[in-house]
Amino acid sequence: MTAQASPDFVLTPEQISHFMEHGYIHLKSCFTPEFADTVKEGLWDRLGMSPTDKKTWSQERINMPMHRTFDIATYAPAAWAAISQLVGGEDRVLSKQRVWNDSLIVNLGTPENEGKHMPPQALPGWHVDGDFFVHYLDSPEQALLVIPCFTKIVSGGGGTMIAPDAIPKVAKHLYEHPEGVSPRMTPRGENPNFVEEKGLDWFCSLAKTCNNFVEVTGDVGDVFLLHPLMLHSSSTNPLRMVRVITNPPVSIQDPFCFDRKDGNYSIVECATLKALGKDNLEGWAITGERQNLVPERVRIQEKMKRGEEERLEAMRSKLKTSPMVAANA
């Protein structure tokens, strides 16, 4: 079981080794500041807030709905190449996953937490991504976690916190439950209908057992690629700097395979096997049904989108009727 560097993509042997050991890589300058500005266009009008008046920052973190999509291979070709290599080649990625969108995640912090650095273990938002499907060790729905930086992120500036040493623990839990678990990691037998659960107790308890934490920081244009089982949490943004990312899932055509007869494992598959301390999972198979779920988040974002569209339309109408525009008409 080996993960090889490929001349067709951009990752170096050192980057592959880092992903295998730590479950993530930090790619520099994958897209331009101009592209970042395009993705963020209309951000403050959509939010109904002012970038210069913190009194208007009425929410700590906002998961915004989508309006537009952007082809990754065009705007961030190095990131697309690295994504493809990590999952075993471009042909393994669902074609619709070639895009990022403007479903932006904005972290503005709060007045109460300004200047206060919270220990990683105490953060309340620990989770593993994928609230829209039943989880298995080989789930194809979330093959990578991607974090593009649309603003500069410094330490204390609202960056995502990750816990690399939780990956083996999450992998073991999924390995031991081939019947499937909920997005909150509850085994099927304890929640057979996968009713949406509140709270992140399983994940937050797991974070308290971890010692290695990494704060996602970088410049505009940087991209972090994380193992799909990476435990992570939003931070409290004690500096109250505007932090803007998005979190596009990468889905693959077929489930991960941990018993490839030809040994042609993807880098992600190799990292999962390494986390389990195994060379292959001969004989392991899921015993439950793959299911998509509709999280409450989707309904919330549909309502948010209607509000954003109304504010954007009001802004466009205001521009059309301004004296300057009328004088030049």
Residue frames as qw, qx, qy, qz and C-alpha x, y, z in Angstrom:
[[0.000, 0.891, 0.453, 0.000, 0.00, 0.00, 0.00],
 [0.443, -0.240, 0.076, 0.861, 1.79, 3.09, -1.28],
 [0.252, 0.901, 0.291, -0.201, 0.87, 6.59, -2.41],
 [0.636, 0.043, 0.314, 0.703, 2.96, 7.76, -5.34],
 [0.069, 0.651, -0.042, -0.755, 3.59, 11.26, -6.66],
 [0.626, 0.505, 0.559, 0.199, 2.31, 11.71, -10.20],
 [0.315, -0.138, 0.268, 0.900, 3.85, 13.96, -12.86],
 [0.009, 0.548, 0.639, 0.541, 0.35, 14.73, -14.14],
 [0.348, -0.858, -0.349, -0.141, -0.50, 16.78, -11.05],
 [0.126, 0.836, -0.224, 0.484, 1.12, 19.33, -8.81],
 [0.707, -0.675, 0.153, -0.141, 1.79, 17.67, -5.47],
 [0.293, 0.638, -0.690, 0.177, 5.37, 16.97, -4.50],
 [0.684, -0.094, -0.708, 0.149, 6.46, 13.86, -2.56],
 [0.177, 0.037, -0.555, 0.812, 6.91, 16.12, 0.47],
 [0.462, -0.108, 0.031, -0.880, 3.33, 17.39, 0.22],
 [0.773, -0.101, -0.539, -0.320, 2.01, 13.85, -0.14],
 [0.530, -0.013, -0.710, 0.463, 4.03, 12.79, 2.90],
 [0.094, -0.085, 0.383, -0.915, 2.61, 15.70, 4.88],
 [0.659, -0.124, -0.206, -0.713, -0.96, 14.75, 3.93],
 [0.751, -0.055, -0.658, -0.015, -0.29, 11.12, 4.90],
 [0.425, -0.017, -0.639, 0.641, 1.14, 12.15, 8.26],
 [0.015, 0.179, 0.397, -0.900, -1.07, 15.10, 9.21],
 [0.238, 0.561, 0.790, -0.065, -4.18, 14.81, 7.03],
 [0.240, 0.921, 0.237, -0.195, -3.93, 18.17, 5.30],
 [0.585, 0.075, 0.212, 0.780, -1.86, 20.31, 2.96],
 [0.023, 0.842, 0.168, -0.512, -1.62, 24.09, 2.59],
 [0.588, 0.383, 0.421, 0.574, -1.34, 25.24, -1.03],
 [0.170, -0.584, -0.063, 0.792, -0.15, 28.80, -1.64],
 [0.171, 0.504, -0.267, -0.804, -1.45, 31.28, -4.26],
 [0.380, 0.233, 0.879, 0.170, -3.95, 28.99, -5.99],
 [0.227, 0.750, 0.543, 0.301, -6.12, 31.87, -7.24],
 [0.292, 0.348, -0.010, 0.891, -5.81, 35.62, -7.69],
 [0.004, -0.321, -0.492, 0.810, -7.07, 38.41, -5.40],
 [0.343, 0.119, -0.296, -0.884, -9.22, 39.53, -8.34],
 [0.492, -0.182, -0.799, -0.294, -11.01, 36.18, -8.36],
 [0.264, -0.313, -0.740, 0.534, -11.49, 36.41, -4.60],
 [0.147, 0.246, 0.148, -0.947, -13.09, 39.85, -5.08],
 [0.442, -0.016, -0.577, -0.687, -15.40, 38.42, -7.74],
 [0.445, -0.268, -0.853, 0.044, -16.55, 35.64, -5.44],
 [0.217, -0.402, -0.578, 0.677, -17.15, 38.17, -2.60],
 [0.043, -0.214, -0.299, -0.929, -18.97, 40.66, -4.85],
 [0.496, -0.464, -0.306, -0.667, -22.00, 42.09, -3.05],
 [0.489, -0.104, -0.787, 0.362, -21.01, 40.43, 0.23],
 [0.059, -0.137, -0.511, 0.846, -22.01, 43.26, 2.56],
 [0.489, -0.005, -0.173, -0.855, -25.23, 44.02, 0.72],
 [0.649, -0.111, -0.721, -0.215, -26.11, 40.33, 0.95],
 [0.416, -0.171, -0.725, 0.521, -25.39, 40.36, 4.68],
 [0.240, -0.838, -0.347, -0.345, -27.19, 43.64, 5.28],
 [0.638, -0.645, -0.081, 0.413, -24.18, 44.84, 7.28],
 [0.237, 0.948, -0.203, 0.057, -21.44, 47.45, 6.97],
 [0.848, 0.181, -0.295, 0.401, -17.78, 46.45, 6.59],
 [0.297, 0.434, -0.322, 0.787, -16.72, 49.49, 8.62],
 [0.446, -0.442, 0.230, -0.743, -19.33, 49.50, 11.40],
 [0.247, 0.073, -0.950, 0.176, -19.02, 46.54, 13.77],
 [0.385, 0.109, 0.526, -0.751, -22.28, 47.58, 15.45],
 [0.716, 0.281, -0.180, -0.613, -24.03, 46.18, 12.37],
 [0.381, 0.275, -0.881, -0.052, -22.30, 42.80, 12.71],
 [0.682, -0.280, 0.170, -0.654, -25.35, 41.10, 14.15],
 [0.994, -0.052, -0.023, -0.097, -24.15, 37.51, 13.74],
 [0.512, -0.639, 0.533, 0.214, -20.93, 35.82, 14.75],
 [0.238, -0.199, 0.834, 0.455, -20.76, 33.34, 11.88],
 [0.640, 0.465, 0.135, -0.597, -22.90, 33.23, 8.76],
 [0.424, 0.000, 0.833, 0.356, -23.19, 30.31, 6.33],
 [0.351, 0.472, -0.068, -0.806, -24.49, 32.14, 3.29],
 [0.779, 0.374, 0.489, -0.116, -26.58, 30.60, 0.49],
 [0.480, -0.085, 0.580, 0.652, -25.33, 30.12, -3.06],
 [0.426, 0.745, 0.129, -0.497, -26.01, 32.46, -5.99],
 [0.546, 0.730, -0.366, -0.186, -23.15, 31.81, -8.44],
 [0.922, -0.187, 0.277, 0.197, -20.70, 29.03, -9.32],
 [0.163, 0.853, -0.457, -0.191, -17.12, 29.16, -10.63],
 [0.946, 0.241, -0.208, 0.056, -15.13, 26.52, -12.50],
 [0.657, -0.676, 0.259, 0.212, -12.17, 25.48, -10.32],
 [0.792, 0.087, 0.351, 0.493, -10.01, 24.27, -13.19],
 [0.353, 0.760, 0.200, 0.508, -10.26, 27.74, -14.75],
 [0.182, -0.898, 0.077, -0.393, -9.84, 29.96, -11.69],
 [0.485, -0.670, 0.540, -0.157, -7.77, 27.74, -9.39],
 [0.818, 0.360, -0.422, -0.150, -6.06, 25.15, -11.62],
 [0.249, 0.417, -0.794, 0.366, -3.39, 24.18, -9.07],
 [0.480, -0.140, 0.599, -0.625, -6.06, 23.47, -6.46],
 [0.863, 0.234, -0.015, -0.447, -8.08, 21.42, -8.95],
 [0.636, 0.446, -0.628, 0.045, -4.99, 19.42, -9.92],
 [0.001, 0.336, -0.798, 0.501, -4.17, 18.72, -6.28],
 [0.689, 0.001, 0.373, -0.621, -7.76, 17.71, -5.49],
 [0.852, 0.337, -0.273, -0.294, -7.71, 15.33, -8.44],
 [0.458, 0.436, -0.743, 0.219, -4.43, 13.77, -7.39],
 [0.264, -0.290, 0.705, -0.591, -5.48, 13.26, -3.78],
 [0.751, 0.100, 0.399, -0.516, -8.61, 11.30, -4.74],
 [0.665, -0.034, 0.719, 0.198, -6.90, 9.24, -7.43],
 [0.264, 0.092, 0.622, 0.731, -7.40, 11.22, -10.63],
 [0.276, 0.142, -0.048, -0.949, -9.74, 13.68, -12.29],
 [0.483, -0.087, -0.702, -0.516, -11.88, 10.86, -13.67],
 [0.345, -0.291, -0.844, 0.291, -12.82, 9.82, -10.12],
 [0.041, 0.268, 0.357, -0.894, -14.34, 13.21, -9.27],
 [0.302, 0.680, 0.664, -0.071, -18.00, 13.88, -10.01],
 [0.371, 0.413, 0.308, 0.773, -18.09, 16.42, -12.84],
 [0.214, -0.857, -0.304, -0.358, -20.41, 18.74, -10.89],
 [0.655, -0.680, -0.080, 0.320, -17.72, 19.00, -8.22],
 [0.595, 0.266, 0.120, 0.749, -15.46, 21.00, -10.55],
 [0.019, -0.723, -0.166, -0.671, -17.11, 24.15, -9.21],
 [0.234, -0.255, -0.563, 0.751, -16.87, 26.36, -6.15],
 [0.070, -0.740, -0.529, -0.410, -19.67, 28.78, -5.34],
 [0.031, 0.463, -0.233, 0.855, -20.39, 31.93, -3.35],
 [0.725, -0.569, -0.352, -0.167, -21.98, 30.06, -0.46],
 [0.311, 0.565, -0.470, 0.603, -19.54, 31.97, 1.72],
 [0.688, -0.533, -0.450, 0.202, -18.78, 31.31, 5.37],
 [0.124, 0.715, -0.164, 0.668, -18.13, 34.57, 7.20],
 [0.645, -0.444, -0.484, 0.391, -16.66, 34.74, 10.71],
 [0.048, 0.773, 0.013, 0.632, -17.02, 38.16, 12.36],
 [0.352, 0.003, -0.668, 0.656, -16.54, 37.22, 16.01],
 [0.347, -0.777, -0.497, -0.171, -18.50, 38.84, 18.84],
 [0.064, -0.796, 0.243, -0.551, -17.96, 41.81, 21.16],
 [0.795, -0.551, 0.155, -0.202, -18.04, 39.39, 24.11],
 [0.939, -0.089, 0.169, 0.287, -15.13, 37.29, 22.76],
 [0.442, 0.830, -0.152, 0.305, -13.03, 40.14, 21.37],
 [0.034, 0.742, -0.564, 0.360, -9.48, 39.80, 22.67],
 [0.695, -0.346, 0.554, -0.301, -10.23, 36.45, 24.32],
 [0.433, 0.392, -0.776, -0.239, -8.38, 33.41, 22.93],
 [0.863, -0.204, 0.214, -0.411, -10.32, 30.22, 23.68],
 [0.328, -0.386, 0.854, 0.120, -8.35, 26.96, 24.09],
 [0.399, 0.158, -0.703, -0.567, -9.05, 24.61, 21.15],
 [0.186, -0.166, -0.961, 0.122, -10.47, 21.87, 23.39],
 [0.112, 0.425, 0.581, -0.685, -13.08, 24.34, 24.69],
 [0.257, 0.156, -0.387, -0.872, -14.44, 25.35, 21.28],
 [0.572, 0.184, 0.616, -0.510, -18.11, 24.32, 20.98],
 [0.653, 0.544, -0.085, -0.520, -18.24, 23.75, 17.22],
 [0.178, -0.395, 0.870, 0.236, -16.19, 20.60, 16.63],
 [0.813, 0.335, 0.315, -0.357, -17.54, 18.36, 13.87],
 [0.374, -0.115, 0.756, 0.525, -16.75, 16.32, 10.78],
 [0.360, 0.309, -0.210, -0.855, -18.37, 17.60, 7.59],
 [0.238, -0.049, -0.880, -0.408, -21.23, 15.91, 5.80],
 [0.341, 0.155, 0.597, -0.710, -24.65, 16.75, 7.26],
 [0.618, 0.343, -0.158, -0.690, -26.36, 15.61, 4.05],
 [0.746, 0.209, -0.594, -0.216, -25.69, 11.86, 4.02],
 [0.899, -0.415, 0.111, -0.080, -25.40, 8.72, 6.14],
 [0.061, 0.802, -0.594, -0.001, -21.72, 8.18, 6.93],
 [0.992, -0.042, 0.051, 0.109, -19.60, 5.12, 6.19],
 [0.576, -0.530, 0.358, 0.509, -15.84, 4.70, 6.17],
 [0.449, 0.069, 0.617, 0.642, -15.92, 4.60, 2.34],
 [0.270, 0.793, 0.459, -0.298, -18.52, 7.35, 1.77],
 [0.511, 0.268, 0.379, 0.723, -18.01, 9.05, -1.63],
 [0.013, 0.898, 0.406, 0.170, -20.15, 12.10, -0.85],
 [0.190, -0.959, 0.206, -0.029, -17.38, 13.90, 1.04],
 [0.924, 0.177, -0.091, 0.328, -14.05, 12.76, -0.35],
 [0.494, 0.127, -0.203, 0.836, -12.12, 15.87, 0.70],
 [0.178, -0.874, -0.354, 0.282, -12.65, 18.99, 2.79],
 [0.494, 0.401, 0.168, 0.753, -11.60, 22.15, 0.90],
 [0.229, -0.838, -0.286, 0.404, -10.99, 25.59, 2.44],
 [0.467, 0.512, 0.168, 0.702, -10.23, 28.43, -0.02],
 [0.319, -0.543, -0.306, 0.714, -9.14, 31.67, 1.68],
 [0.257, 0.744, 0.415, 0.455, -10.98, 34.68, 0.23],
 [0.167, -0.945, 0.132, -0.247, -9.55, 37.00, 2.89],
 [0.373, 0.467, -0.670, 0.441, -6.20, 37.03, 4.64],
 [0.797, -0.531, -0.218, -0.187, -6.40, 34.93, 7.82],
 [0.211, 0.568, -0.622, 0.495, -3.93, 35.54, 10.63],
 [0.421, -0.176, -0.823, 0.337, -3.65, 33.73, 13.96],
 [0.022, -0.403, -0.567, 0.719, -6.59, 34.81, 16.08],
 [0.234, 0.259, -0.212, -0.913, -8.42, 36.11, 13.02],
 [0.732, 0.206, 0.208, -0.615, -11.23, 33.59, 12.79],
 [0.401, 0.388, -0.778, -0.289, -9.45, 30.72, 11.05],
 [0.912, -0.150, -0.251, -0.288, -10.80, 27.18, 11.24],
 [0.331, -0.576, 0.722, -0.193, -9.20, 25.01, 13.93],
 [0.847, 0.178, -0.441, -0.236, -8.36, 21.43, 12.94],
 [0.620, -0.516, 0.558, -0.196, -7.39, 18.37, 15.00],
 [0.544, 0.464, -0.654, -0.245, -5.25, 16.01, 12.88],
 [0.059, 0.231, -0.943, 0.233, -4.82, 13.40, 15.60],
 [0.605, 0.143, 0.490, -0.612, -8.59, 12.79, 15.65],
 [0.593, 0.376, -0.489, -0.517, -8.57, 11.21, 12.17],
 [0.294, 0.145, -0.944, 0.031, -7.62, 7.70, 13.41],
 [0.194, 0.162, 0.760, -0.599, -10.35, 7.88, 16.07],
 [0.585, 0.389, 0.057, -0.710, -13.05, 8.89, 13.58],
 [0.510, 0.355, -0.704, -0.344, -11.85, 6.24, 11.11],
 [0.081, 0.063, -0.959, 0.264, -11.97, 3.54, 13.83],
 [0.414, 0.268, 0.524, -0.694, -15.54, 4.55, 14.75],
 [0.642, 0.435, -0.200, -0.599, -16.68, 4.25, 11.12],
 [0.358, 0.323, -0.869, -0.110, -14.74, 1.00, 10.61],
 [0.048, 0.042, 0.914, -0.401, -16.53, -0.50, 13.61],
 [0.428, 0.466, 0.519, -0.575, -19.95, 0.60, 12.35],
 [0.111, -0.033, 0.735, 0.668, -20.36, -0.66, 8.77],
 [0.100, 0.615, 0.782, -0.022, -24.14, -0.34, 9.26],
 [0.149, 0.625, 0.241, 0.727, -23.75, 3.43, 8.98],
 [0.301, -0.463, -0.484, 0.679, -23.82, 6.37, 11.37],
 [0.123, 0.919, 0.374, -0.014, -25.65, 9.69, 11.40],
 [0.384, 0.738, -0.107, 0.545, -23.88, 12.96, 10.58],
 [0.369, -0.766, 0.332, -0.409, -23.47, 13.31, 14.36],
 [0.278, 0.418, -0.856, 0.128, -21.81, 9.83, 14.42],
 [0.639, -0.127, 0.546, -0.527, -24.70, 8.01, 16.11],
 [0.109, -0.085, 0.956, 0.260, -24.84, 4.34, 14.95],
 [0.395, -0.156, -0.568, -0.705, -27.87, 3.38, 12.87],
 [0.448, -0.350, -0.821, 0.059, -29.32, 1.20, 15.63],
 [0.223, -0.420, -0.494, 0.728, -29.55, 4.18, 17.98],
 [0.273, 0.555, 0.060, -0.783, -31.18, 6.45, 15.38],
 [0.531, 0.181, 0.788, 0.255, -32.65, 4.14, 12.71],
 [0.377, 0.799, 0.460, 0.090, -34.55, 6.88, 10.85],
 [0.512, 0.086, 0.055, 0.853, -31.62, 9.32, 11.00],
 [0.126, -0.924, -0.354, -0.070, -33.73, 12.05, 12.55],
 [0.375, 0.652, -0.214, 0.623, -31.60, 15.20, 12.54],
 [0.670, -0.480, -0.417, 0.383, -29.80, 15.50, 15.87],
 [0.045, -0.950, 0.079, -0.299, -28.95, 18.63, 17.82],
 [0.572, -0.742, 0.347, 0.032, -25.66, 19.17, 19.54],
 [0.623, 0.613, -0.478, 0.092, -22.09, 18.16, 18.79],
 [0.676, -0.627, 0.341, -0.182, -21.36, 16.21, 21.96],
 [0.963, 0.042, 0.166, 0.207, -19.61, 13.25, 20.27],
 [0.603, 0.618, -0.061, 0.501, -17.23, 15.52, 18.40],
 [0.145, -0.841, 0.257, -0.453, -16.57, 17.91, 21.29],
 [0.832, -0.477, 0.277, -0.056, -15.79, 14.98, 23.58],
 [0.895, 0.246, 0.099, 0.358, -13.39, 13.66, 20.97],
 [0.313, 0.804, -0.149, 0.483, -11.64, 17.05, 20.72],
 [0.497, -0.777, 0.286, -0.260, -10.93, 16.92, 24.44],
 [0.919, -0.215, 0.281, 0.172, -8.83, 13.76, 23.85],
 [0.708, 0.579, 0.053, 0.402, -6.66, 15.48, 21.22],
 [0.540, -0.624, 0.033, 0.564, -3.35, 17.27, 21.71],
 [0.372, -0.079, 0.451, 0.807, -2.42, 18.39, 18.20],
 [0.282, 0.814, 0.458, -0.221, -4.35, 21.39, 16.92],
 [0.400, 0.032, 0.367, 0.840, -3.65, 23.51, 13.84],
 [0.207, 0.725, 0.298, -0.586, -5.14, 26.93, 13.10],
 [0.577, 0.492, 0.492, 0.428, -5.93, 27.49, 9.42],
 [0.062, -0.838, 0.022, 0.542, -4.16, 30.72, 8.48],
 [0.597, 0.161, 0.525, 0.585, -3.09, 32.00, 5.08],
 [0.009, 0.344, -0.180, -0.921, -3.19, 34.67, 2.43],
 [0.649, 0.512, 0.152, -0.542, -5.89, 35.45, -0.12],
 [0.624, 0.535, -0.494, -0.283, -5.62, 32.73, -2.76],
 [0.025, -0.338, 0.922, -0.186, -4.38, 29.99, -0.45],
 [0.813, -0.107, -0.306, -0.484, -6.25, 26.69, -0.30],
 [0.320, -0.358, 0.826, -0.296, -6.25, 24.02, 2.39],
 [0.740, 0.052, -0.549, -0.385, -7.09, 20.44, 1.41],
 [0.385, -0.382, 0.685, -0.487, -8.08, 18.23, 4.34],
 [0.118, -0.038, -0.991, -0.055, -8.81, 14.55, 4.82],
 [0.443, -0.414, -0.464, -0.646, -12.60, 13.96, 4.81],
 [0.683, -0.504, -0.523, 0.079, -12.49, 12.68, 8.42],
 [0.347, 0.233, -0.320, 0.850, -10.69, 15.76, 9.73],
 [0.308, -0.729, -0.558, 0.249, -12.25, 17.02, 12.96],
 [0.281, 0.240, 0.042, 0.928, -12.54, 20.81, 12.82],
 [0.150, -0.752, -0.566, 0.302, -14.27, 23.78, 14.42],
 [0.165, 0.829, 0.106, 0.524, -14.86, 27.44, 13.80],
 [0.484, -0.103, -0.431, 0.754, -12.89, 29.72, 16.12],
 [0.143, -0.782, -0.499, 0.345, -14.05, 32.70, 18.17],
 [0.407, 0.641, 0.185, 0.624, -12.14, 35.28, 16.08],
 [0.456, -0.667, -0.316, 0.498, -10.75, 37.27, 19.04],
 [0.299, -0.192, 0.204, 0.912, -9.24, 39.86, 16.65],
 [0.394, 0.686, 0.471, -0.391, -12.64, 40.38, 15.00],
 [0.011, 0.401, -0.569, -0.718, -11.07, 40.45, 11.55],
 [0.770, 0.350, 0.035, -0.532, -13.42, 39.68, 8.67],
 [0.282, -0.287, 0.892, 0.207, -12.76, 36.06, 7.71],
 [0.744, 0.395, 0.015, -0.539, -14.32, 34.76, 4.49],
 [0.159, -0.252, 0.921, 0.250, -13.96, 31.21, 3.18],
 [0.806, 0.059, -0.154, -0.568, -16.19, 28.65, 1.58],
 [0.465, -0.313, 0.809, -0.177, -16.33, 24.93, 2.20],
 [0.726, 0.318, -0.314, -0.523, -17.10, 23.08, -1.06],
 [0.794, -0.204, 0.568, -0.068, -17.35, 19.29, -0.73],
 [0.284, 0.463, -0.732, -0.412, -15.55, 17.05, -3.20],
 [0.841, 0.043, 0.426, -0.331, -17.63, 14.02, -4.18],
 [0.048, -0.396, 0.832, 0.384, -16.26, 11.07, -6.13],
 [0.594, 0.108, -0.537, -0.589, -17.91, 8.75, -8.64],
 [0.805, -0.156, -0.567, -0.073, -17.58, 5.59, -6.56],
 [0.678, -0.729, 0.061, -0.068, -17.04, 4.84, -2.87],
 [0.033, -0.732, 0.678, -0.060, -13.48, 4.69, -1.60],
 [0.955, 0.057, -0.281, -0.071, -12.02, 1.21, -1.95],
 [0.339, -0.746, 0.547, -0.172, -9.74, -0.16, 0.74],
 [0.735, -0.151, 0.655, 0.087, -9.06, -3.53, -0.86],
 [0.560, 0.717, -0.234, -0.342, -7.75, -2.76, -4.35],
 [0.956, -0.007, 0.248, 0.155, -6.31, -5.89, -5.89],
 [0.665, 0.579, -0.014, 0.472, -3.96, -3.83, -8.08],
 [0.577, -0.410, -0.243, 0.663, -2.83, -1.73, -5.10],
 [0.224, 0.395, 0.237, 0.859, -3.71, 1.48, -6.96],
 [0.266, -0.713, -0.564, 0.321, -4.98, 3.35, -3.91],
 [0.119, 0.855, 0.090, 0.497, -5.61, 7.07, -3.92],
 [0.262, 0.352, -0.505, 0.743, -3.67, 9.21, -1.46],
 [0.531, -0.376, 0.185, -0.736, -6.82, 9.71, 0.62],
 [0.938, -0.119, -0.258, -0.199, -7.38, 5.94, 0.74],
 [0.677, 0.226, -0.510, 0.480, -3.76, 5.40, 1.80],
 [0.044, -0.412, 0.406, -0.815, -4.13, 8.00, 4.54],
 [0.752, -0.315, 0.022, -0.579, -7.28, 6.31, 5.85],
 [0.929, 0.002, -0.364, 0.070, -5.62, 2.91, 5.89],
 [0.434, 0.342, -0.499, 0.668, -2.62, 4.40, 7.67],
 [0.365, -0.440, 0.259, -0.779, -4.94, 5.93, 10.26],
 [0.905, -0.215, -0.030, -0.366, -6.38, 2.46, 10.90],
 [0.356, -0.582, 0.731, 0.012, -2.94, 0.85, 10.98],
 [0.795, 0.195, 0.573, -0.039, -3.82, -1.51, 8.14],
 [0.202, -0.264, 0.645, 0.688, -2.51, -2.28, 4.64],
 [0.335, -0.146, -0.614, -0.699, -5.97, -3.16, 3.31],
 [0.514, -0.037, 0.501, -0.695, -9.47, -3.93, 4.55],
 [0.333, 0.066, -0.862, -0.377, -10.02, -7.26, 2.85],
 [0.260, -0.366, -0.892, 0.051, -13.53, -8.49, 3.61],
 [0.007, 0.427, 0.439, -0.790, -14.79, -5.19, 5.05],
 [0.021, -0.371, -0.601, -0.707, -18.02, -3.88, 3.49],
 [0.325, -0.105, 0.244, -0.908, -20.88, -1.65, 4.49],
 [0.017, -0.256, -0.965, 0.057, -24.00, -3.41, 5.74],
 [0.180, 0.635, 0.509, -0.553, -26.48, -0.53, 5.54],
 [0.451, 0.707, 0.469, 0.278, -28.12, 1.56, 2.84],
 [0.316, -0.030, 0.063, 0.946, -26.49, 4.70, 1.46],
 [0.002, -0.804, -0.595, 0.003, -28.86, 7.59, 2.06],
 [0.194, 0.373, 0.014, 0.907, -28.95, 11.29, 1.35],
 [0.238, -0.627, -0.614, 0.416, -30.39, 13.55, 4.05],
 [0.108, 0.725, 0.219, 0.644, -31.84, 17.07, 3.92],
 [0.420, -0.244, -0.510, 0.709, -30.42, 19.06, 6.84],
 [0.075, -0.859, -0.429, 0.270, -32.17, 22.00, 8.48],
 [0.326, -0.473, 0.246, 0.781, -29.27, 24.12, 7.18],
 [0.205, 0.233, 0.677, 0.667, -30.71, 23.89, 3.65],
 [0.085, -0.773, -0.612, -0.143, -34.08, 25.28, 4.70],
 [0.329, -0.772, -0.131, 0.528, -32.41, 28.09, 6.65],
 [0.322, -0.283, 0.424, 0.798, -30.25, 29.03, 3.66],
 [0.145, 0.506, 0.700, 0.484, -33.27, 29.07, 1.33],
 [0.175, -0.891, -0.406, 0.105, -34.86, 31.70, 3.59],
 [0.400, -0.626, 0.153, 0.652, -31.57, 33.62, 3.77],
 [0.369, 0.098, 0.588, 0.713, -31.29, 33.60, -0.02],
 [0.051, 0.768, 0.574, 0.281, -34.69, 35.26, -0.41],
 [0.308, -0.885, -0.145, 0.318, -33.59, 38.00, 1.99],
 [0.463, -0.377, 0.383, 0.706, -30.29, 38.49, 0.18],
 [0.302, 0.388, 0.638, 0.592, -32.03, 38.74, -3.20],
 [0.074, -0.893, -0.440, -0.059, -34.38, 41.40, -1.84],
 [0.378, -0.788, 0.074, 0.480, -31.47, 43.47, -0.47],
 [0.452, -0.131, 0.536, 0.701, -29.49, 43.13, -3.71],
 [0.200, 0.616, 0.621, 0.441, -32.50, 44.19, -5.78],
 [0.197, -0.932, -0.266, 0.149, -33.07, 47.19, -3.51],
 [0.451, -0.572, 0.279, 0.626, -29.42, 48.16, -3.92],
 [0.378, 0.176, 0.623, 0.662, -29.66, 47.91, -7.73],
 [0.046, 0.807, 0.543, 0.227, -32.84, 50.00, -7.76],
 [0.332, -0.856, -0.081, 0.387, -31.19, 52.63, -5.61],
 [0.451, -0.308, 0.438, 0.714, -28.24, 52.86, -8.01],
 [0.283, 0.453, 0.660, 0.527, -30.56, 53.23, -11.01],
 [0.082, -0.873, -0.430, -0.213, -32.47, 56.14, -9.43],
 [0.504, -0.545, -0.098, 0.663, -29.52, 58.02, -7.91],
 [0.208, 0.912, 0.038, -0.352, -29.09, 61.65, -9.21],
 [0.178, -0.599, 0.628, 0.463, -25.68, 60.87, -10.71],
 [0.385, 0.131, 0.874, 0.267, -27.01, 57.90, -12.68],
 [0.341, 0.759, 0.535, -0.147, -30.06, 59.90, -13.81],
 [0.063, 0.870, -0.173, -0.458, -27.91, 62.82, -14.97],
 [0.135, -0.465, 0.757, 0.439, -25.78, 60.50, -17.09],
 [0.580, 0.297, 0.755, -0.077, -28.68, 58.51, -18.52]]
